[in-house]
Amino acid sequence: MKEHAITKSVIITGAGSGIGRALSRYFAELRWAVCVVDVNRKAAERTTREIATWNPLSFAREVDIRDQRAVCDIYSACVEKFGGVTAIVNNAGITDKEHHRLLDLPLKVWQQILSVNLTGTFVSLTEYAKHMVKQQKGNIINVTSLLGQAGQTRLGDAPYGVSKAGIEAFTKFAAEELKDFGINVNSVYPAAMVDTEFFNYLAPEERDKLERPSILNEVVYVLSNLEPGELTGVSVCAKTWRREYRLAKLAEKYLNISKLLN
């Protein structure tokens, strides 16, 4: 038996820390139920404890996003607990903290990053989309990076940048294929270095200069609320999105509603 007939809910991957954790807190504060997904069980459970005050329906899952069966099981658990899933945020990802140049880049590092970031997003998106088709609605948001945008490169970040560029392209293919089922697929990127575990090698004074992990909160929330066909196949920059008329209107619509509900 479902614990709750229907409630707004979101699955967030990589939610044990950084951007995913910040998103989990934000959604929960706005009374959304959150499925906190992370490969690190303790981190996922920590985030879930933090948000339980706002929405006690939220729960944690330790999952490798490349595991199709485990990913599918998450959706089933959400339907049982929440009555459905409103949005999916594919945020989980890894990088090469050694920042190898291409001529020194071990093949296993390349394969690992592409496997988690690109293949993991493929598995997550396609498995959840199969279920969203039954709902005839849903929002999928893929978190990418400035390094995945055309003309943006940085020495020592080829595998990460290529994986994020691949997700950008995949977003557009998925948006085209899923629009007839009422599913919106969009991507969003911070356009800045964000204070996450990716940069835990920096000195505290250097990390203080980075953007806060909450940089994506509002734009991801807006994209998670969209009605079928309202906006799909778009790559959104968290730094400049409010300057675009249609996105500014969506922000006015959905963020104002959230303030009233809160």
Helices and strands as residue ranges (DSSP letters): E 9-13, H 18-29, E 33-38, H 41-51, E 59-62, H 68-82, E 87-90, G 102-104, H 107-114, I 115-119, H 120-135, E 138-143, G 146-148, H 158-178, G 179-181, E 183-189, G 197-199, H 204-207, G 213-216, H 217-224, E 235-237, G 241-243, H 245-261
